Amino acid sequence: MTQPTPRSSTLFEKLSPIAQWGFLIASSVLLAALFEMATLPAASLLGPMVAGILIGSNGGTIRAPRLPLLAAQTIVGCLVARAITGDIVLAFLKDWPLFLGVVMVMIATSGILGWTISRWGVLPGSTAVWGIAPGAASAMMVMAGAFGADARLVAFMQYTRVVFVAAIASVVARLWVGASGAATPDIAWFPDMHWQGFVGTLVVAGLGGALGIILRIPAGTLLVPMIGGALLESIGLVTITLPPWLLALSYALLGWSIGLGFTRDILVHASRALPQVLLAIFIMVGVSGALAFVLVRVAGIDPLTAYLATSPGGMDTVAIIGASSKVDLSFVMALQTVRFVIVLIAGPPLARFIARRLT
């Protein structure tokens, strides 16, 4: 009887968790510095994300700790809240059919791509529908598991899309900013702070994140602080204050969460579907670019804002890239949030509909 071939150990498998964390932190700092020198937007996110992919796909066993990760999402929510103004509400009221149409086209595109991948037998059941859905990756994985999809493959598709979209969006933002001749300012990591505003921001983040968890709102640790912070700042109760060192730490945690999710088991399990998954991702990016062009021509939105608003990446990564670029962040996040909410509502019936058509 033939004995099974023992699995060969990988690069980081033999290292202790402490050694893995040491390598992760050191490589994250190095890559972030290199990306910063290349003036890539969101370098503090992309560096840790690439470092996490390197470790996660080579046998690393560490994962981003859950509570600090949730805290990082609340900080990004406050970051977006700082950019939200009343102008965006007026813009939506003026052109709401156009914006709703953009969202529906993206959802229809993801549904068609998911059905096609499933129909070809590349992925089982409704897995492809959840995997290509343009929503928050963590929320899509939770919902996919609840509706019988393969959570590992959904994770692979979601995080592959997030990585590619984040990289493409960063390059697009870099080229756009570079074309405008804007200089990259030096970062004062520990500036003089408005301490009352900083403490108030932490309270908004903490209470908002806790409320999002208690109420079990999908992506609530980002959305509740975002909405609450915007409302409180608009009436003058809070001045949102976010020092660069806190943002960089939050970005690193989010980058590690994405990168470390690319484990060897997930990559092996999904390797046969990789060409089709990549094709679907690039089609989604292409459709998003076409929709951005429509926003530019019809609504007069600047191209980079329109591209990030329609980008099919995660809300947190898009928020970080947008905050690092000269865009209307409130518009970007408004369209991203509307799309996310509609995906959450339409996702389950769409998955059931496609699953029935496949049987």
N, C-alpha and C positions, 0 to 999 in steps of 0.2 A: 504493500500500500504506500503510495507516494505521500510523503510528509509535506504539509504546506510550507511554502517558502517563508521564512521569518521576515517580518517587515524591517527594513533597514532604518536605523535611527537617523534622525535629521539633525540639522545644525544646532538648534536651540533645545532639543529634547533632553540632552544630558545636563544642561545648565540648571542651576537652582533658580527658583522664582526671583530671588534677590539679584542674581546675576542677569537674568532676563530683563528685569526692571532697569538695572543700571545701563545695559546696552540700549534699551528702548529710549530712556531719557537722553542719553548722550547722543544717539543717532538722531533723535528728534530735534535736539538743539542744533546739531550740525546741519541737518537738512533744511530746517527752518531758516537758519542764517544764510545758507546758500540760495534758497528761494527768495529771501529778502534782498540779497545782493542782486539777484536777477529781476528785482522789482515785480515779482509775481504777487497779485493780490491774495490775501488770506494765506500768506506763507506760514503763519503760526498754526494753521489748520492742516495745510498740505504736507508740511514736514513730518509732524507726528503721524499723519495718516499713512504716508509712504513707509515710515519706519515700522508702523504696526503691521502693514502688509508683509514686509520683509520677515518679521518675527513670526506672525501668525501662520504664514504659509510654509514656514520651515520648522515646524514642530514646537513653536512657543506655546506654553500652557497658561500664561498670564492673561487676564482680561481686565478691561477698564472697570474699576470698582463702581458699583451701582449708585450709591448715594452721592459720591462726588460727581458722577456723570449726570445725575438728575439735577444737581446743583448747577452744573455748567449749563444745562438747558435753560434753567431759570435766568441765568445771567444773559444768555443770548436773547431771551424773551424781553428782558429789560433794555437790551441794546436796541431791539426793534422798536420798543415803546418810545424810546427817546426820539426816534425818527418820524413817528406817526404824527400827522397834523390834520386839521380839519379839511385841508384842501383835497385830500384823497377822497373824502366822502362826497364832496361836490363833483369830483371827476367821475366817480362811479354813478352818481345819480344822473349825470349828463349823458353818459355813454354806456349804461348798464347792459343794453342788449348786445353790444359789441363784446364787452368783457365776458358776459355769460356765454356767448357764442364761442369765444376762444377756449374757455374751460371745457365746454361740451365737445369741441373738436378734439382736444387732447384726450379726454376720457374715451371718446369713440375710437380714436386711433389705438389707444392701449388695449381696448377690448378686442378690436379686430386682430391686432398682433397676438394677443394672448390666445384667441380662438385658433388662429392659424398655426401657432407653435404646438398647441394641444392636438389639433386636427392631424398634423403631420406625425404625431406620436413621439415628438421630441421630449415632452414632459407629460406626466400623468395628470388626468382630470383637470381641475381648475387651477392647478399650481401656476401655470404660466400667466393666468389672468391676474393673480395676486402678485406674482413676481414682477410684472411689467407695469403695474398700477402706479401712476405718478403721485404717490403720497409719501408720508413719513415712513421710512423703512421699518422702524420698530413697530409702529402701529399695524402696518401691513402684515408683518410676520405673526403678530398676536392674533389678528383676525383670520389670517389664512389657516393657522392651526385649529382655530375654533370651527372652521368650515371644512375640515377634512383634507386640506392641501398639505403637501410635503413642505414643512417649515424650513428644512435645510436648503432645498432648492429655491424656495422663495427668498431666503436670506442671501443666497448666492446671487440671484438675479437683482435683488434690490440693492445690495451693496456694490455689485459690479456697476450698476447704473449710476449710483451715487458717486463712485470714484471717477468714472469716465466723465460724467456731467460736471463734477467739481473741477477736474483738470481742464476740460474744454472751456468752461466758463471763466476760469482763472486766466487761461491763455487769451481768450477773447477780450477780457477786461484789461489785461496787460497790453495787448496790441492797441486797444482803443485809447487807453491812458497815454501810452507811448506816442501814439499818433498826434495827440493833442499837445504834446510837449510839456506836460505837467511834470514837475519835479517831485520825487518822492521825499517827503519831509523826514527829518531825523525823529526817531521815537524817543520821547522822554518817559522811560519806564516807570519812574517813581516821582511824578510831579506833585506840586503842592495841591492839596485836595480841599474841597468843600466838605468837611467831615460830617456835617449834619445831612447833607445830600447823600453822602456815601452810606451812612447808617440807614437812612430812609430807603435807599435803593436795596440794601440787603434785607430790610424788613419786607419790602414789596416782593422781592425774589423768594424769600423763605416762605412767607404766608401764601403767596400765589402758587408756588410749587406744591406746598402741602395740600392746598385746596384742590389743585388739579389731580393729585394722587388720590385723595379721599373720595372725590366725586367720580374717579375713574374716567376722566375725560381723555380721549386719545390725544397724545402730544400735549396734555394739559400742563406739564411742567414748563412748556414753552409758551403756550397760548394764554394761560391765565395770567402769568406775570406780564405778558405783552399787553393784554387788554387792560388789566388793572393799572399797570404802570402808566399807560397812555392816558387813561382817565384821570388818575391822580395828578399827573404832571400838567394836564390841560387846565385843571382848576387851581393849580398853584400849591397843592399840598406837599408835593415831592419834587425835588430837582434831581433827576436821575444822574448819578455820578459813577462812572465806570473807569477806573484807572487802567492803563495799558497792561500792567502785569496781571491783573485779574482776568482781563479779556484773553490774554495769551494762555493762561492756565486753563481757562474754559475751552478755548479752541483746541488745546492739546488733548484734553480729555475726550472731546468729541471726535477728534482725529484718531485717537487710539481705539475708541469704540468701533469705528468703521474698519480701520485697518486690521485689528486683531480678530475681527470676525471672519477674515479670509483664512480659515484653518485648512490644513492639508486634507482632512476628511471631506470637507465641503467641496474643495477643488477637484478631488478625485471623483466624488459622486456626480459632479456636474460637468466633468470634462467633455463628455460626448455632446453636450448641448451647447458648448461654448460658442461655436460659429453662429448658430441661430440666435443665441442670446445677444451676442455682439451686434448682429445685423438688426435685431429688433431695437436695441438701444440706439444705434445710429439713425434708424428711421425715426424714432421718437425725437432725437435731437434735431434732425432735419425738419420735421413737422413743427417743432417749437420755433426754429429759426424762421420758417415761413410765416407762422403766426406773429412773431415779433415784427416782421416786415409789414404785415397788415396793420399792426398797432402804430407803427411809425408813419405809414402813409395815410391812414384814416383818422387816427386820434392825435397825431402830432407828438407822440412820445419819443424821447430821444432813444437812439438805437440800443445803447447798452442797457438802459433801464428796461426797455421792452424785451430784450433777450433774457435778462435775468428773471423778469416777471414770468415769462413763459417757460423757463428752463425746468425740465422734469427731474430736478434733483431734490434732495431733502430740504425742508424749510430752513433748518439750522445752518447747513452749509451755504445755501444761497444767501442767507442773512449775513453771514460772515464775509463772503465775497463782496456782497453789495456794500457793506459797511467799509470795506477797504478800497472802494472805488467811488468815483464821482457820479452817483446815480440817485434817483428819487427812491430811497429805501422804503418809504411808506407805501408808495405805489407797488413796488416789487412785492412786499409782504402782503399787501391787501389781496392781490391777485393770487399769490401762492396760498393764502389762507382760504379764500373762497374755493379754490380748486380742491384743497385738502378736505374741506368740509363736504363738498359734493361727492368726492371719492369715497369718503366714509359712509355716506348715505347710499350711494349707488353701488358700492362694491359688492356687498352680499347678494342682492338680487341679480346683478350682472354675472357674478360667479355661478350662481345656481342656474341661471338661464343657459350659459355656455356649457356647464356640466351636463345639463339635460340634453342639449343638442349633440353632445359627444357620445352619449350612450345609445 
